Amino acid sequence: MEEIMEKVDEVENIVKQKEQLHKEKKKFTIMGISIWRMLAYFIIYSVVGFIIETAFGFVTKGVIESRQSFLYGPFCAIYGVGAVIMIPILKKFNKNNYTLFFGGFVIGSFVEYIISLIGEFIFHIKWWDYSEMAFNINGRICIAFSFFWGILAIYLMSHFNPIIDRWINNIKEKVPTKTLKTVCVTIIIFLFIDFLVSSFALKMFFTRIVAKYNLELDTYDEYIFECAEAYKNEDIKNFTLKYFSDEKMLKTFPNIKLTGKDGNIIFVKDILSDIQPYYIKVFTPIREK
């Protein structure tokens, strides 16, 4: 009888341990996806986005130019952010292609609008502008790209992300979990520092450009004034000129845009016309000939 009771207690302990483990796992998940997988999504899709954007620039412009989000590293963080937001939510729409298209149309547009706002309020730049396209909202999103997000959602959830999941699972089987977590955390810390450095560099760059070319910008007067005060410090000025020169900034962010007081878009590459904004020009597109 005692042996039976001991067995029962042992089974109960095992069940409790499993329940506790399950609860701990649930604490570290987002909509059923672990935090570590989400971090892996962010890193992987940021690199994939960099590759896609670089290829797009080559096909449309015939140049190899920087398409990275920050000053250092092959990362286009816009894609990483989009992935960690869209993938968990799109799982709720993964019933058929129609629901996936609807989910991608709405969620993709929302993410694109928010990221555009972040670019303007944190970095004070326009990453893109759809003002001349039909059915746009504040130039941040438009119907054409919303349809693109819908189609992309179908491909992402049906084909591409399952490949990424299998790839992550294969790595997990071959590499110790502790090592993978260390790598993930290291890359995320690097990206965060890169974000802070890039934000500072862009602020100093804009201050320099505005002062040098007497630009009048929309809604940026107070922002430029605050940065200009810091830029008066000779050490800061010399540091930024050395490490964040006009050429460095333009080559890293070749499509950087600002908004003038008249509402017109100002391309920095048009102002710094003596600096080529790309690394290599392979061919000239037909429309430019």
Contacts in CASP RR format, 6 or more apart in sequence:
PFRMAT RR
TARGET T0000
AUTHOR 0000-0000-0000
METHOD contacts of the structure
MODEL  1
MEEIMEKVDEVENIVKQKEQLHKEKKKFTIMGISIWRMLAYFIIYSVVGF
IIETAFGFVTKGVIESRQSFLYGPFCAIYGVGAVIMIPILKKFNKNNYTL
FFGGFVIGSFVEYIISLIGEFIFHIKWWDYSEMAFNINGRICIAFSFFWG
ILAIYLMSHFNPIIDRWINNIKEKVPTKTLKTVCVTIIIFLFIDFLVSSF
ALKMFFTRIVAKYNLELDTYDEYIFECAEAYKNEDIKNFTLKYFSDEKML
KTFPNIKLTGKDGNIIFVKDILSDIQPYYIKVFTPIREK
25 34 0 8 1.000
28 34 0 8 1.000
28 35 0 8 1.000
28 36 0 8 1.000
29 35 0 8 1.000
30 38 0 8 1.000
30 88 0 8 1.000
31 88 0 8 1.000
31 89 0 8 1.000
31 91 0 8 1.000
31 92 0 8 1.000
32 88 0 8 1.000
33 87 0 8 1.000
33 88 0 8 1.000
36 180 0 8 1.000
36 181 0 8 1.000
36 184 0 8 1.000
37 168 0 8 1.000
38 84 0 8 1.000
38 88 0 8 1.000
39 184 0 8 1.000
39 185 0 8 1.000
39 188 0 8 1.000
40 168 0 8 1.000
40 184 0 8 1.000
41 80 0 8 1.000
41 83 0 8 1.000
41 84 0 8 1.000
41 87 0 8 1.000
41 164 0 8 1.000
42 77 0 8 1.000
42 80 0 8 1.000
42 81 0 8 1.000
42 83 0 8 1.000
42 84 0 8 1.000
42 188 0 8 1.000
43 75 0 8 1.000
43 80 0 8 1.000
43 184 0 8 1.000
43 187 0 8 1.000
43 188 0 8 1.000
44 83 0 8 1.000
44 164 0 8 1.000
44 168 0 8 1.000
45 79 0 8 1.000
45 80 0 8 1.000
45 82 0 8 1.000
45 83 0 8 1.000
45 84 0 8 1.000
45 164 0 8 1.000
46 69 0 8 1.000
46 75 0 8 1.000
46 76 0 8 1.000
46 77 0 8 1.000
46 79 0 8 1.000
46 80 0 8 1.000
46 191 0 8 1.000
47 74 0 8 1.000
47 75 0 8 1.000
47 76 0 8 1.000
48 79 0 8 1.000
49 67 0 8 1.000
49 76 0 8 1.000
49 78 0 8 1.000
49 79 0 8 1.000
49 80 0 8 1.000
50 67 0 8 1.000
50 68 0 8 1.000
50 74 0 8 1.000
50 75 0 8 1.000
50 76 0 8 1.000
50 79 0 8 1.000
51 74 0 8 1.000
52 76 0 8 1.000
52 79 0 8 1.000
53 67 0 8 1.000
53 76 0 8 1.000
54 64 0 8 1.000
54 65 0 8 1.000
54 67 0 8 1.000
56 67 0 8 1.000
57 63 0 8 1.000
57 65 0 8 1.000
57 67 0 8 1.000
58 64 0 8 1.000
58 282 0 8 1.000
60 285 0 8 1.000
61 278 0 8 1.000
61 285 0 8 1.000
62 281 0 8 1.000
62 282 0 8 1.000
62 283 0 8 1.000
62 284 0 8 1.000
62 285 0 8 1.000
63 278 0 8 1.000
63 279 0 8 1.000
63 280 0 8 1.000
63 281 0 8 1.000
63 282 0 8 1.000
64 278 0 8 1.000
64 279 0 8 1.000
64 280 0 8 1.000
64 282 0 8 1.000
65 251 0 8 1.000
65 254 0 8 1.000
65 277 0 8 1.000
65 278 0 8 1.000
65 279 0 8 1.000
66 251 0 8 1.000
66 252 0 8 1.000
66 253 0 8 1.000
66 254 0 8 1.000
66 279 0 8 1.000
67 76 0 8 1.000
68 74 0 8 1.000
68 75 0 8 1.000
68 76 0 8 1.000
68 252 0 8 1.000
69 75 0 8 1.000
69 76 0 8 1.000
69 77 0 8 1.000
69 78 0 8 1.000
69 198 0 8 1.000
70 77 0 8 1.000
70 191 0 8 1.000
70 194 0 8 1.000
70 195 0 8 1.000
70 197 0 8 1.000
70 198 0 8 1.000
71 194 0 8 1.000
71 197 0 8 1.000
71 198 0 8 1.000
71 201 0 8 1.000
71 244 0 8 1.000
71 248 0 8 1.000
71 252 0 8 1.000
72 194 0 8 1.000
72 197 0 8 1.000
73 194 0 8 1.000
75 191 0 8 1.000
75 194 0 8 1.000
77 191 0 8 1.000
77 195 0 8 1.000
78 115 0 8 1.000
78 127 0 8 1.000
81 111 0 8 1.000
81 115 0 8 1.000
82 108 0 8 1.000
82 111 0 8 1.000
82 115 0 8 1.000
85 107 0 8 1.000
85 111 0 8 1.000
86 104 0 8 1.000
86 107 0 8 1.000
86 108 0 8 1.000
86 111 0 8 1.000
86 153 0 8 1.000
86 156 0 8 1.000
87 156 0 8 1.000
87 157 0 8 1.000
87 161 0 8 1.000
89 103 0 8 1.000
89 107 0 8 1.000
90 100 0 8 1.000
90 103 0 8 1.000
90 104 0 8 1.000
90 107 0 8 1.000
90 153 0 8 1.000
90 156 0 8 1.000
90 157 0 8 1.000
91 157 0 8 1.000
93 99 0 8 1.000
93 100 0 8 1.000
93 102 0 8 1.000
93 103 0 8 1.000
93 104 0 8 1.000
93 153 0 8 1.000
94 100 0 8 1.000
94 157 0 8 1.000
97 154 0 8 1.000
97 158 0 8 1.000
100 150 0 8 1.000
100 153 0 8 1.000
100 154 0 8 1.000
100 157 0 8 1.000
100 158 0 8 1.000
101 150 0 8 1.000
101 151 0 8 1.000
101 153 0 8 1.000
101 154 0 8 1.000
102 150 0 8 1.000
103 150 0 8 1.000
103 153 0 8 1.000
104 149 0 8 1.000
104 150 0 8 1.000
104 152 0 8 1.000
104 153 0 8 1.000
105 146 0 8 1.000
105 147 0 8 1.000
105 149 0 8 1.000
105 150 0 8 1.000
105 153 0 8 1.000
107 149 0 8 1.000
107 153 0 8 1.000
108 146 0 8 1.000
108 149 0 8 1.000
108 150 0 8 1.000
108 153 0 8 1.000
109 141 0 8 1.000
109 145 0 8 1.000
109 146 0 8 1.000
109 149 0 8 1.000
112 140 0 8 1.000
112 141 0 8 1.000
112 145 0 8 1.000
112 149 0 8 1.000
113 137 0 8 1.000
113 140 0 8 1.000
113 141 0 8 1.000
115 127 0 8 1.000
116 126 0 8 1.000
116 127 0 8 1.000
116 128 0 8 1.000
116 139 0 8 1.000
116 140 0 8 1.000
116 141 0 8 1.000
117 140 0 8 1.000
119 125 0 8 1.000
119 126 0 8 1.000
119 127 0 8 1.000
120 126 0 8 1.000
122 199 0 8 1.000
123 198 0 8 1.000
123 199 0 8 1.000
123 202 0 8 1.000
124 202 0 8 1.000
124 203 0 8 1.000
124 206 0 8 1.000
124 220 0 8 1.000
124 223 0 8 1.000
124 258 0 8 1.000
125 202 0 8 1.000
125 253 0 8 1.000
125 256 0 8 1.000
125 257 0 8 1.000
125 258 0 8 1.000
126 257 0 8 1.000
126 258 0 8 1.000
126 259 0 8 1.000
126 265 0 8 1.000
127 255 0 8 1.000
127 257 0 8 1.000
128 140 0 8 1.000
129 139 0 8 1.000
129 257 0 8 1.000
129 265 0 8 1.000
130 136 0 8 1.000
130 139 0 8 1.000
130 140 0 8 1.000
130 141 0 8 1.000
130 142 0 8 1.000
130 145 0 8 1.000
131 139 0 8 1.000
131 265 0 8 1.000
133 139 0 8 1.000
133 142 0 8 1.000
133 143 0 8 1.000
133 144 0 8 1.000
134 142 0 8 1.000
134 143 0 8 1.000
134 144 0 8 1.000
135 142 0 8 1.000
135 143 0 8 1.000
136 142 0 8 1.000
136 143 0 8 1.000
171 180 0 8 1.000
172 180 0 8 1.000
201 240 0 8 1.000
201 243 0 8 1.000
201 244 0 8 1.000
201 249 0 8 1.000
202 249 0 8 1.000
202 253 0 8 1.000
203 223 0 8 1.000
203 227 0 8 1.000
204 227 0 8 1.000
204 230 0 8 1.000
204 231 0 8 1.000
204 236 0 8 1.000
204 240 0 8 1.000
204 244 0 8 1.000
205 240 0 8 1.000
205 244 0 8 1.000
205 246 0 8 1.000
205 249 0 8 1.000
206 220 0 8 1.000
206 224 0 8 1.000
206 227 0 8 1.000
206 258 0 8 1.000
207 224 0 8 1.000
207 227 0 8 1.000
207 228 0 8 1.000
207 230 0 8 1.000
207 231 0 8 1.000
208 231 0 8 1.000
208 240 0 8 1.000
208 241 0 8 1.000
208 246 0 8 1.000
209 215 0 8 1.000
209 246 0 8 1.000
209 268 0 8 1.000
209 271 0 8 1.000
209 272 0 8 1.000
210 217 0 8 1.000
210 220 0 8 1.000
210 224 0 8 1.000
211 228 0 8 1.000
211 231 0 8 1.000
213 271 0 8 1.000
215 258 0 8 1.000
215 260 0 8 1.000
215 266 0 8 1.000
215 271 0 8 1.000
216 260 0 8 1.000
216 261 0 8 1.000
217 224 0 8 1.000
217 258 0 8 1.000
217 259 0 8 1.000
217 260 0 8 1.000
217 261 0 8 1.000
217 266 0 8 1.000
218 259 0 8 1.000
218 260 0 8 1.000
218 261 0 8 1.000
218 263 0 8 1.000
219 259 0 8 1.000
220 258 0 8 1.000
230 236 0 8 1.000
231 237 0 8 1.000
231 240 0 8 1.000
246 272 0 8 1.000
246 275 0 8 1.000
247 275 0 8 1.000
249 256 0 8 1.000
250 256 0 8 1.000
250 268 0 8 1.000
250 269 0 8 1.000
250 272 0 8 1.000
250 275 0 8 1.000
250 277 0 8 1.000
251 275 0 8 1.000
251 277 0 8 1.000
251 278 0 8 1.000
251 279 0 8 1.000
253 268 0 8 1.000
254 269 0 8 1.000
254 277 0 8 1.000
254 278 0 8 1.000
255 267 0 8 1.000
255 269 0 8 1.000
255 277 0 8 1.000
256 267 0 8 1.000
256 268 0 8 1.000
256 269 0 8 1.000
257 265 0 8 1.000
257 266 0 8 1.000
257 267 0 8 1.000
257 268 0 8 1.000
258 265 0 8 1.000
258 266 0 8 1.000
258 268 0 8 1.000
259 265 0 8 1.000
259 266 0 8 1.000
260 266 0 8 1.000
269 275 0 8 1.000
269 277 0 8 1.000
END
